[in-house]
Amino acid sequence: MEELLQQVDLYKKEIENFIGENGDTAEAFRIKFLGTKGIVKNLMQEMKNVPSEKKKEAGLLLNDLKQTAELKYETLKQQSTSNNQQSNMNVDYTLPGDEINIGTRHPLSLVRNRIVSIFNRLGFTLAEGPEIEDDWHNFTSMNMPENHPARDMQDTFYVHQNPDWLLRTHTSSVQARVMEKQKPPIRIICPGRVYRNETISARAHCFFHQVEGLYVDENVSFADLKQTLYFFVQEMFGKDVRIRFRPSYFPFTEPSAEMDISCLICGGSGCNVCKHTGWVEILGSGMVHPNVLKNFDIDPEVYTGFAFGMGIERICQLKYRVNDLRLYSQNDVRFLKQFAGVVPLV
Ligand code: 2U9
């Protein structure tokens, strides 16, 4: 019994003085003291040799030793995890950092922002609206009543559950919503995504992006329209670029005109891009139709206005020579990265 007491005393001291360094020493400790062939188990087996009157005292001693070993083992385990964490944090901060791949603005965003910024300088403010529209804001209020042949010009995505709802085919619906709430003077620029049911190819897509503008006030004339759009072209493409208007037809404007710019590639002398005409079409425009003004209780005898619309993809195609519409939505970084150097105009 005396011998056992001495042994337990020595082991307790050994346990208390045991210094753990990592997970391996904690495990070595466990095997040595608490394992199936460990010290505690061995001493427990010695119990059979202890006289019965001393068994209780010896049992208490061994239990105490076992608890001390278990407690030490828990402490060693905790120490080893926090040591590991600390060694993970042992980082050389002088090493160069990992490269961060910074994204670039999408070319359509760059062009959109530039267009909006140019018109901002002329006093046009930004207006936005929903992409899911109702028939009134997209068609009827725009002088395109039901069965109007002009509706055939745009193949529309209708919402099955409610055919009064559709994906807007132009951002004119945004102008309609502004005119509903605000009386002239109105001078707004409306960029946004629009949808048309077209088969996807290099030249057509089922969605694209537009910017439309509207200016309604007293004494707004076609001369204002021409000067405004001329300013836009000079700011967008350069001072040497010329413009010309060709008569056209849109249900929401009267008179209507399409605008061409002199070819950016050949300067007007004729090349493949302008099909040897010297001109390329960039937008549609016209004086707001009196019926449209009446639909919003704006008196066409007092107020007049001009409006225009352009495809952002088309402007981007001319400015950056992008020859396939699908590139804009394929998210190929080899394409997108080519616009990293464009200085954004805001
Ligand atoms: C109101 C009244 C009139 C907007 C206009 C055009 C002419 C036009 C096309 C250009 C290429 C659409 O992106 S495109 O396919 N747009 O030709 N848009 S006038 O006329 C309006 C708008 C709002 C209240």
Residues whose N, C-alpha, C, O or C-beta is under 5 A from the ligand:
A	BS01	2U9	S172 Q175 A176 Q210 E212 F250 F252 T253 L283 G284 S285 G286 V288 A307 F308 G309 M310 G311
